[in-house]
Amino acid sequence: MKTDRKLKRGLADLSKLFLQGERPSPKKQGVAGVSIEPPEECVQDHRPLRFVSTTFLQSSEIFQTTDLINLIGAVKSTFQETYLLSVDPNQTRYENFAHLLPIPPWESVKDDSDIHLYSIDRGMTFGYVSLEQFETAIQPKLASPSFHDFTDSKRALAVFDSVSESILELIDHCVFVVSADSNQLMRAYDQMRYCLGKNQFMRCSVLLTGQGAEALWEFVYERFSEIASKFLGCNLGFLGWMENGKMHLNPELLLEEGTGFAQLPSKIRLGEILHHPVLSE
């Protein structure tokens, strides 16, 4: 990649990360916003869901709830169904969604641990559930044998707004949201190492946000990718960049599933849960 001298001088603050070393570990095998529309009446499609599960881990406060909603709005056309799932949300996290989406107020759901799904617009659904209920619901033994056949299935995306160990086991694709800052990149690296320690089959990619994202994405991604490959054995993907309301994304990247099959029964069970008819406020 060709990078002019002026750009290199402007990236001096990133050199700490790119020059740091660590003993390599063995490699594993292996733009626009969204407009919220009232749900339309449609014929219920009862085909099973074959979904890719993902989450966005951020290393700063630059990536806000509005950005997540806009990003989902930009990638949802790649899938037949898209689900934004909030597991065990606290009041602040839930109300951030309630300010943007047509969902019930916090006061009416805070003591309810059941799984609830709400239609937001065509092809997009919001769901919330307590962590305890979620972990109980996805037990592999509860999965129906009829959901194991994906011959005629709908391609779906499940976006989790937070992670726990039980959620990490289900994740196919973890997106690390970073900006061109050495401290944030170091935090993202530590997050990546932790996540891969819990689920070595998940795919990883980066989304660059904040000042300089459009101009610096190629340099930051190439160097960060080299480090992830060398020290974590991770083939890092690039989802895209977001800056000042503009975005450039590669949503097809999210179509790739993880390479492990140990979590398949739990994913099948989650597909059954998400297949239930959704509600509208």
ABEGO torsion letter per residue (X at the ends): XBBBAAAAAAAAAAAAAAABBBBBBBBBBXXBBBBBBBBBBBBBBABBBBBBBBBBBBABAABBAAAAAAAAAAAAAABABBBBBBBGBBAAAAAAAAAABBBBBAAAAAABABBBBBBABBGBBBBBBBAAAAAAAABAAABBAAAABAABBBBBBBBBABBBAAAAAABABBBBBBBBBAAAAAAAAAAAAAAAAABAABBBBBBBBEBGAAAAAAAAAAAAAAAAAAAAGBBBBBAEBBBGGBBBBBAAAAABBBABAAAAAAAAAAAAAAABBBBBX
